[in-house]
Each structure stands twice: as structure tokens, then as C-alpha cells.
Amino acid sequence: MTDGFRESAGNWRAVLLDLRRRGLKQDPKLAIGDGALKFWTALREVFPTTREQRCWVHKTMNVLNALPKSVQQKAKAHLHDIWQAGTRAEAEQPFDRFVGTYGVKWDKAVAKLVKDRDVLLTFYDYPAEHWKHIRTSNPIESTFATVRHRTRRTKGFLSRKTGLAMAFRLMMSAQAKGRKLDGRNRLPEIIEGGEFRDGVRHLQTAA
């Protein structure tokens, strides 16, 4: 954990380089986050092989905010049809339907979805047990919410050191209440480069 003045590419680069300095030798397999972050620019420089997954919660909010309220409820259900599909091929169908249904009248909303099409569906290349964890950045967002809730009501940090110490203790407390990762036994397969298709391990056969 570290502090930063703003979410610039330079600040994110410093965080990632510090991870490498402290022992992260190989590129992470997957990063999840909001598409607007400068984080992605820094990630591609420091860990170029790390794959990207856009957060469906953030993406849904961004798309719905560009639509009139009268159609938001129906549009939200149509977006859910995409990421709740059992396979990538099944997700492509409601994706195309969404574009066709809303693209004529609300092209700006659809453009927000289409520009991240590939990285919204990356999760299909990972174990199905992990999908609920990696389709969204909510696990880390909920931890940050705990920190924000407390720090906004606390006055007189007096120093950077005491502020960081409080944030660290709050994060450790929030971590103890977090849900553990489903399918933890699949992690070695991912680390070793195992290939997954639609959530199922793909085993290559000898010719």
C-alpha cells in the first residue's frame, strides 16, 4: 500500500515498479479495473504481458448514465445478459443485440460499451469458478469504501505517516471480512500458463 497525489500514469508506474522492486518477478496474469484509469498506460509499460479485464459494474454505470432514464432499467437487463452468458459465443449475441437496439438513438452510450468489447470478455479465458471475482473490481472497491468512510470523519491526521497507518489498519480489518477466492486450486494452473476456454481447462492433445 502507498499513497499518491492523483491517478496519473506516472504515479501508477511508480506503484508498479515498486512491486517489481519488492519481488514481483513475473508479470501478473490479469488486472481488473475501470477503463478510465491511467493505470492501464502504466501497466502496459511495466507488465506488458498482463491481460486486462474491464469492470462490468463500472461499465454498466457508464453506459446507463449516457442513456435516458426511461430506458435504463431495460438496458441494464440487456447488459446483464452479456456478462451472465455461459460462453463467449453466447455473450457475443446479446452484445450485438444491445448495439443494434440502442445504437441508432444513443450511439454515445453504445460507443462506451463497444470500445472495450474484447477486454470486457477476457474473463471467459479463466476458470469459471473465478468469474464472479474477476468480472468486477468491487472486492477492492468495497475495501476502499471502508477506508474512505472512516478517514472522512477523522480530523487531524497531522502527518502522512499517521494517515497511512490508519488506512493500513482499516484495510487489514476489512480484509478479514472478505470472501475467499472460489477455485483456489486452479491458481497453479493459471500461473503455469494453462489455457482455459469458456471457463474450462483446455488440454492439448498430441498429434
Contacts in CASP RR format, 6 or more apart in sequence:
PFRMAT RR
TARGET T0000
AUTHOR 0000-0000-0000
METHOD contacts of the structure
MODEL  1
MTDGFRESAGNWRAVLLDLRRRGLKQDPKLAIGDGALKFWTALREVFPTT
REQRCWVHKTMNVLNALPKSVQQKAKAHLHDIWQAGTRAEAEQPFDRFVG
TYGVKWDKAVAKLVKDRDVLLTFYDYPAEHWKHIRTSNPIESTFATVRHR
TRRTKGFLSRKTGLAMAFRLMMSAQAKGRKLDGRNRLPEIIEGGEFRDGV
RHLQTAA
1 164 0 8 1.000
1 167 0 8 1.000
1 168 0 8 1.000
1 171 0 8 1.000
2 15 0 8 1.000
2 18 0 8 1.000
3 160 0 8 1.000
3 164 0 8 1.000
3 167 0 8 1.000
4 11 0 8 1.000
5 11 0 8 1.000
7 37 0 8 1.000
7 38 0 8 1.000
7 39 0 8 1.000
8 38 0 8 1.000
9 38 0 8 1.000
9 39 0 8 1.000
9 41 0 8 1.000
9 42 0 8 1.000
10 38 0 8 1.000
10 42 0 8 1.000
11 38 0 8 1.000
12 37 0 8 1.000
12 38 0 8 1.000
12 39 0 8 1.000
12 41 0 8 1.000
12 42 0 8 1.000
12 43 0 8 1.000
13 42 0 8 1.000
13 45 0 8 1.000
13 46 0 8 1.000
15 42 0 8 1.000
16 42 0 8 1.000
16 43 0 8 1.000
16 46 0 8 1.000
16 47 0 8 1.000
17 46 0 8 1.000
20 46 0 8 1.000
27 47 0 8 1.000
27 48 0 8 1.000
27 49 0 8 1.000
27 50 0 8 1.000
28 47 0 8 1.000
28 50 0 8 1.000
29 50 0 8 1.000
29 51 0 8 1.000
29 190 0 8 1.000
29 191 0 8 1.000
29 193 0 8 1.000
30 50 0 8 1.000
30 51 0 8 1.000
30 52 0 8 1.000
30 53 0 8 1.000
30 122 0 8 1.000
30 126 0 8 1.000
30 134 0 8 1.000
31 39 0 8 1.000
31 40 0 8 1.000
31 43 0 8 1.000
31 47 0 8 1.000
31 50 0 8 1.000
31 51 0 8 1.000
31 52 0 8 1.000
31 53 0 8 1.000
32 53 0 8 1.000
32 54 0 8 1.000
32 55 0 8 1.000
32 134 0 8 1.000
32 135 0 8 1.000
32 136 0 8 1.000
32 137 0 8 1.000
33 39 0 8 1.000
33 53 0 8 1.000
33 54 0 8 1.000
33 55 0 8 1.000
33 58 0 8 1.000
33 137 0 8 1.000
34 54 0 8 1.000
34 55 0 8 1.000
34 58 0 8 1.000
34 137 0 8 1.000
35 54 0 8 1.000
35 55 0 8 1.000
35 58 0 8 1.000
35 59 0 8 1.000
35 116 0 8 1.000
36 58 0 8 1.000
40 52 0 8 1.000
43 50 0 8 1.000
43 52 0 8 1.000
51 122 0 8 1.000
51 125 0 8 1.000
52 119 0 8 1.000
52 122 0 8 1.000
53 119 0 8 1.000
53 120 0 8 1.000
53 122 0 8 1.000
53 123 0 8 1.000
53 134 0 8 1.000
53 135 0 8 1.000
54 116 0 8 1.000
54 119 0 8 1.000
54 120 0 8 1.000
55 135 0 8 1.000
55 136 0 8 1.000
55 137 0 8 1.000
55 138 0 8 1.000
56 79 0 8 1.000
56 83 0 8 1.000
56 120 0 8 1.000
56 135 0 8 1.000
56 136 0 8 1.000
57 136 0 8 1.000
57 137 0 8 1.000
57 138 0 8 1.000
58 136 0 8 1.000
58 137 0 8 1.000
59 79 0 8 1.000
59 112 0 8 1.000
59 113 0 8 1.000
59 116 0 8 1.000
59 120 0 8 1.000
60 76 0 8 1.000
60 79 0 8 1.000
62 112 0 8 1.000
63 75 0 8 1.000
63 79 0 8 1.000
63 109 0 8 1.000
63 110 0 8 1.000
63 112 0 8 1.000
63 113 0 8 1.000
64 72 0 8 1.000
64 75 0 8 1.000
64 76 0 8 1.000
64 79 0 8 1.000
64 109 0 8 1.000
66 106 0 8 1.000
66 108 0 8 1.000
66 109 0 8 1.000
66 112 0 8 1.000
67 75 0 8 1.000
67 102 0 8 1.000
67 106 0 8 1.000
67 109 0 8 1.000
68 106 0 8 1.000
71 102 0 8 1.000
71 106 0 8 1.000
75 98 0 8 1.000
75 102 0 8 1.000
75 109 0 8 1.000
78 94 0 8 1.000
78 97 0 8 1.000
78 98 0 8 1.000
78 101 0 8 1.000
79 98 0 8 1.000
79 113 0 8 1.000
81 94 0 8 1.000
81 97 0 8 1.000
82 91 0 8 1.000
82 94 0 8 1.000
82 95 0 8 1.000
82 98 0 8 1.000
82 120 0 8 1.000
83 91 0 8 1.000
83 120 0 8 1.000
83 123 0 8 1.000
83 135 0 8 1.000
85 91 0 8 1.000
85 93 0 8 1.000
85 94 0 8 1.000
86 198 0 8 1.000
87 124 0 8 1.000
87 198 0 8 1.000
88 121 0 8 1.000
88 124 0 8 1.000
88 198 0 8 1.000
89 198 0 8 1.000
91 121 0 8 1.000
91 124 0 8 1.000
95 113 0 8 1.000
95 117 0 8 1.000
98 110 0 8 1.000
98 113 0 8 1.000
99 110 0 8 1.000
99 113 0 8 1.000
99 114 0 8 1.000
100 110 0 8 1.000
102 109 0 8 1.000
102 110 0 8 1.000
103 109 0 8 1.000
103 110 0 8 1.000
113 120 0 8 1.000
123 130 0 8 1.000
123 131 0 8 1.000
123 134 0 8 1.000
123 135 0 8 1.000
124 197 0 8 1.000
124 198 0 8 1.000
124 199 0 8 1.000
125 195 0 8 1.000
125 196 0 8 1.000
125 197 0 8 1.000
125 199 0 8 1.000
126 134 0 8 1.000
126 190 0 8 1.000
126 196 0 8 1.000
126 199 0 8 1.000
127 183 0 8 1.000
127 186 0 8 1.000
127 189 0 8 1.000
127 190 0 8 1.000
127 196 0 8 1.000
127 199 0 8 1.000
127 201 0 8 1.000
128 198 0 8 1.000
128 199 0 8 1.000
128 200 0 8 1.000
129 182 0 8 1.000
129 183 0 8 1.000
129 186 0 8 1.000
130 181 0 8 1.000
130 182 0 8 1.000
130 183 0 8 1.000
130 186 0 8 1.000
131 199 0 8 1.000
132 182 0 8 1.000
133 139 0 8 1.000
133 181 0 8 1.000
133 182 0 8 1.000
139 178 0 8 1.000
139 179 0 8 1.000
142 174 0 8 1.000
143 171 0 8 1.000
143 174 0 8 1.000
143 175 0 8 1.000
146 170 0 8 1.000
146 171 0 8 1.000
146 173 0 8 1.000
146 174 0 8 1.000
147 167 0 8 1.000
147 170 0 8 1.000
147 171 0 8 1.000
147 174 0 8 1.000
150 166 0 8 1.000
150 170 0 8 1.000
151 163 0 8 1.000
151 166 0 8 1.000
151 167 0 8 1.000
151 170 0 8 1.000
154 166 0 8 1.000
157 163 0 8 1.000
157 166 0 8 1.000
181 187 0 8 1.000
186 201 0 8 1.000
189 201 0 8 1.000
190 196 0 8 1.000
194 201 0 8 1.000
194 202 0 8 1.000
195 201 0 8 1.000
195 202 0 8 1.000
195 204 0 8 1.000
196 202 0 8 1.000
END
